[in-house]
Amino acid sequence: MRAIGSNVFGYSFASFMNDVEWRVRFLAATVKEPDFVWPGLLILDLPDGIAVESFAIGQTAEKHERLVAELVTILRGRPVRYFAWVMPCLREQDSRQVECLLIVFGTRGRAEAAIAEWRRAEAEAPRLGRFSRGAFGSGARRVSGRFVEPLLEALDS
């Protein structure tokens, strides 16, 4: 894990979410390659500061399962207060697939998410749209998914 800042003021969960969104926006603004693909990013709030590690995200369920197991091991091995898992995803919108960037935020017993469109134009650097927060999908009442429950359970153990 690489340290990327400190949290000497004692973040609240809401402050952590705002800070992570800001950091992701900053990273997105530095992207210059039109075909850039986001890695998975695990951002942790630890007693001595904020740390981040990047991960390749495979396209198969088997690769996802191995990645989840690795993320769970990292969370269980550290005194984490909050985490954010950042990953690219596709979202159906008006009967078409839209490329997005998803952030899942977690703390003990609670998960929230933010999603923003990753806009591409031919031969130009992609741009990140505005983040919206909430549970996504028709009828969704809470944030859940392949990466959510295992990470929350690891935080609680």
C-alpha positions in Angstrom: 0.0 0.0 0.0 1.2 3.5 -0.8 0.5 6.4 1.6 -1.3 9.3 -0.1 -2.1 11.6 2.7 -2.9 12.0 6.4 -6.1 12.1 8.3 -4.9 14.0 11.3 -8.3 15.8 11.8 -10.2 12.5 12.4 -12.3 12.0 9.3 -16.0 11.4 9.6 -17.4 8.8 7.1 -18.9 11.6 5.1 -15.6 13.5 5.0 -13.8 10.4 3.8 -16.3 9.9 1.0 -15.9 13.6 -0.1 -12.1 13.3 0.1 -12.0 10.1 -2.0 -14.3 11.6 -4.7 -12.0 14.6 -4.8 -8.9 12.4 -5.2 -10.5 10.3 -7.9 -11.5 13.5 -9.7 -8.0 14.7 -9.5 -6.6 11.4 -10.8 -9.2 11.5 -13.7 -8.1 15.0 -14.7 -4.5 13.7 -15.2 -5.5 11.0 -17.7 -4.3 11.9 -21.2 -4.6 8.6 -23.1 -7.9 8.2 -25.0 -8.0 4.4 -24.3 -7.1 4.6 -20.6 -8.7 1.8 -18.6 -9.1 2.4 -14.9 -7.5 -0.2 -12.5 -9.3 -1.1 -9.3 -8.2 1.1 -6.5 -8.5 0.2 -2.8 -8.3 3.3 -0.6 -8.0 2.8 3.2 -8.3 5.1 6.1 -5.7 3.9 8.6 -4.6 5.3 11.9 -1.4 6.7 10.3 -3.1 8.1 7.2 -4.7 7.3 3.9 -3.2 4.5 1.7 -4.0 3.3 -1.8 -3.2 0.2 -3.8 -4.1 -0.5 -7.4 -5.3 -3.8 -8.9 -5.9 -5.3 -12.3 -9.5 -6.2 -12.7 -10.1 -9.3 -14.9 -13.1 -10.0 -17.1 -14.0 -13.4 -15.7 -15.9 -14.4 -12.5 -12.9 -16.5 -11.5 -10.6 -13.5 -11.7 -13.1 -11.4 -9.7 -13.3 -14.1 -7.0 -9.5 -14.1 -6.7 -9.4 -10.3 -6.5 -12.2 -10.2 -3.8 -10.2 -12.8 -1.8 -7.0 -10.6 -2.0 -9.0 -7.5 -1.0 -10.5 -9.3 2.0 -7.0 -10.4 3.1 -5.8 -6.8 3.0 -8.7 -5.5 5.0 -8.5 -8.2 7.6 -4.8 -7.5 8.1 -5.0 -3.8 8.9 -6.8 -1.5 11.4 -9.1 0.0 8.8 -11.8 2.5 9.8 -13.1 3.3 6.3 -12.5 1.9 2.8 -13.3 2.9 -0.8 -13.2 0.5 -3.7 -13.0 2.3 -7.0 -13.6 0.3 -10.2 -14.7 0.8 -13.8 -18.1 -0.6 -14.7 -20.9 -0.6 -17.3 -24.3 0.8 -16.5 -27.4 0.4 -18.7 -28.9 3.8 -19.5 -31.6 4.4 -22.1 -31.1 0.8 -23.5 -27.3 1.4 -24.1 -24.2 0.5 -22.1 -22.5 3.5 -20.5 -19.0 3.3 -19.2 -18.8 4.5 -15.6 -16.5 4.7 -12.6 -18.0 3.3 -9.4 -16.8 4.0 -5.9 -18.1 1.7 -3.0 -17.5 3.3 0.4 -17.6 1.1 3.5 -17.3 1.3 7.2 -18.5 -1.1 9.9 -22.1 -2.0 9.1 -22.6 0.5 6.4 -21.9 0.9 2.6 -22.6 3.7 0.2 -21.7 4.2 -3.4 -21.1 6.9 -5.9 -21.1 6.6 -9.7 -20.0 8.9 -12.5 -20.0 8.5 -16.3 -16.5 8.0 -17.9 -17.0 10.0 -21.1 -14.9 9.2 -24.1 -14.6 11.1 -27.3 -12.5 9.9 -30.3 -8.8 10.9 -30.0 -9.4 12.9 -26.8 -8.7 12.3 -23.2 -11.7 10.8 -21.4 -13.5 13.0 -18.9 -15.2 12.0 -15.6 -18.8 13.2 -15.2 -20.5 14.2 -11.9 -20.7 11.7 -9.2 -24.2 10.7 -7.9 -24.6 8.7 -4.7 -27.1 6.1 -3.6 -28.1 2.5 -4.3 -28.2 2.0 -8.1 -30.5 -0.2 -10.2 -34.2 -0.6 -10.5 -35.7 -1.1 -7.1 -32.3 -1.0 -5.3 -32.6 0.0 -1.6 -29.0 -0.6 -0.5 -25.6 -0.9 -2.0 -24.7 -4.6 -2.6 -22.7 -6.7 -5.0 -19.8 -9.0 -5.5 -17.3 -6.6 -4.0 -19.5 -5.1 -1.3 -20.5 -7.8 1.1 -17.1 -9.6 1.4 -15.3 -6.3 2.0 -17.8 -5.3 4.7 -17.6 -8.7 6.4 -13.7 -8.4 6.3 -13.9 -5.0 8.0 -16.2 -6.4 10.7 -13.9 -9.4 11.5 
